[in-house]
């Protein structure tokens, strides 16, 4: 067995690159948990009708997403180095690296992959729920504004628009 092949199978001599990769993945996991928290905050504001704080919450979500992007780049750099050490193809995904990983790194990276997948699914579901809240709020605001326009009305039997008289309206200014 060649020395490189032997060290790859035993994990001897390949620890430093994969340790940095694991640390980068931990950092990414922490950022994903922070993103999940920020999206939960955003949802709580939406459900409570506290739209006055929504811009701040959205800005914080965007900041975490930007940090995640940077973290992903750092992880890709570390993964490329590990892929080279383990004989995996350039640009290998985490799933592909696991197939080349020696023990105990195969289990460590598998646990990372499971955690990343779970967090990503939870984030996607929460993001979709928040988008639904926002669409419902936008639709309600548009309907309210459309109801305030005195020019809207119904059509008569000849197809002409007939504006209905505008009376007093009650508007919730918290929208």
Secondary structure as GFF3:
##gff-version 3
##sequence-region A 1 175
A	DSSP	alpha_helix	3	10	.	.	.	ID=ss1
A	DSSP	alpha_helix	15	48	.	.	.	ID=ss2
A	DSSP	three_ten_helix	51	53	.	.	.	ID=ss3
A	DSSP	alpha_helix	54	86	.	.	.	ID=ss4
A	DSSP	alpha_helix	94	100	.	.	.	ID=ss5
A	DSSP	alpha_helix	105	148	.	.	.	ID=ss6
A	DSSP	beta_strand	153	155	.	.	.	ID=ss7
A	DSSP	beta_strand	161	163	.	.	.	ID=ss8
###
